[in-house]
């Protein structure tokens, strides 16, 4: 299951990521970043993920709005 860790309230990159995933039919679970343990946030920051959303596909993690990676997910699901 793909998890999309999002900020609550207004977050343009979070909204755009969820919109594109919905449009492409990608199945994901939105998770509020406020519910994530501090150790996990620190680990992501150490890996260079400094902006929301954080997307965890199970095989890779990225941060921010990445339409290219969303399209790659669709291609991988189709293969």
URKA-V202443 format. One line per field, one symbol per residue. burial: I if it has 24 or more other ideal C-beta (glycine too) atoms within 12 Angstrom, else O. Layout:
BEGIN
burial=???
END
This chain:
BEGIN
burial=OIIIIIIOOOIOIIOOIIOIIOOOOIOIOIIOIOOIOOOOOOOIOOOOIOOIIIIIIOOOIIIIIIOOIIOOIOOOOOO
END
